[in-house]
Amino acid sequence: MSYLSIVFADLLLGVFFICNKKYQSISGSSLKEGLKTNMFIGFIGCLTFLIIKGFTFSVTPFSFLMALLSNTASALYTILGLKILKNGKASIYAMFLMSGGMILPFLYGAIFGDETINALRIIGIIAIIIAIIFTNFDNVKPTKKQVAISIIVFFLNGAISIISKIHQSIPMNSVDTGSFVIIGSLLKGIICLIIFIFISILDKRKGITIKNDTKKVINIRQNIIPMLLLLVVGLSNVISSYCILTGAINVPATVLYPLISGGSIFLTTVLDLIIFKEKPNKFLAIGIILCIVGIVCFI
């Protein structure tokens, strides 16, 4: 059942990345827009699981702290990521983000979790790391500032995975998975809302205003697709998070996060090729093959 949750999480992450990419192409990827998107993701996730659980959930100090740390780190890497994306370097951001979310919990499980590490798993994680590099390869050299920000993103996303694993591994102090998702989603929305208000106040003091494009006539029909995309982004994000947390209860960190990273890269790439009809280059093809090799090593 735990491995089925991982497969479903990978599929949902693929849907999340594809729909989020399409939504950003319509709405833009400014800092404020990114914060509004994450605000919506947080609040829709909270509402979804409140409905599923019949508007009942539990809270413990430990779970609240873990959720607060996790979603603060998430908000920080979102802001840093948008700063990188502003300069058109999505590849380096994605590379460090995905690598951190896999490598750090893998090391945590090996060092502190007394989890079994064999040659096959080492080959698997190396294959997935190389796949991440190849699927995000481009010829544009990043600046030192972009690399520095990406390294911070690497550690922030890795910390989120470790925090999730720690929470799911200590049942006596933790709430159930559904309640943890509700707490985390609510905190995500609140944190992004606070940052959004703070930035809006700063912009107002600086006299920064957003000019409306008078050439565009906005109507309900034009808003339907972005709204639907945002809804799919929010639901796929929160349900995939639930599936990952469910898997974290029984699946070792040294297996769970490489499978999440490798599987999501593979499915996102395949969906990207199918939906956006993008012609794969040799680097993408190599990346897909290495993902498959890496996943097989962990099965």
Summary of the structure (lengths in Angstrom):
residues: 299
radius of gyration: 19.2
end to end distance: 14.1
largest distance: 61.3
contacts: 997
relative contact order: 0.21
helix: 80%
strand: 0%
